[in-house]
Amino acid sequence: MCAILNVLFSFLFAFYAPPTDLEVINTMDLSTYENERVWISDSDAQFFIFIFIDPNCPISQKYIPTINLLVEAHDLSVYGVQPNPGIDNAEIIKFKEEYEFRFPVINDTAQKLTYYLNASVTPEVFLLDNSGTIIYSGAIDNWFFDLGRYRKEATIHYLKEALDSNYGTLFSVNNKTKAIGCLIQRE
């Protein structure tokens, strides 16, 4: 009897698979500030990072070089996400050029992705594996420990540690930290 149930369940799951987080994100009709449609699942990367940024947030500005280094060091697809209403395309494109982003920026002023991932500040990162499971969210590191208060340099690199600990494993040691940054304006 048990064997029959196993076969039946295997048969059912072969035809039905619930959507992954990446598939749900792809239904949000997201696009970059260059008006290019974003298809998250088009990448063969092992990990996806969404970093919520704001061109008017000094903390976001300071973290772009750190994210650029992570892009170079790991098999990642990185997307900046600009969630605040009232930021126009020209401002984001200028921000990208000035800080030499090595990743596209998603226009999320409708805040679909912001609400889905429950982002609250900029910068805040969400690390997903290639199945779409969130394996880390929060601060990039501990450089900033309060608004306007920061260390000379970071001593704990949360995002890097989450990336390093997840190569070849399923779980991160620390999967959530509190991000310090500028509040996202909710509609």
Protein Blocks (a to p, Z undefined) as FASTA:
>chain_A
ZZmmmmmmmmmmmmpccddfklmmmmnopacfkopacdfklpcbfbdcdddddfklmklm
mmmmmmmmmmmmpccddddddfbghiafklmmmmmmmnopabdcddfklommmmmnopab
dcddddddfkopafbgcjfblmbgcehiacfbdfbdfklmmmmmmgopabdfblcdcddd
dddddZZ
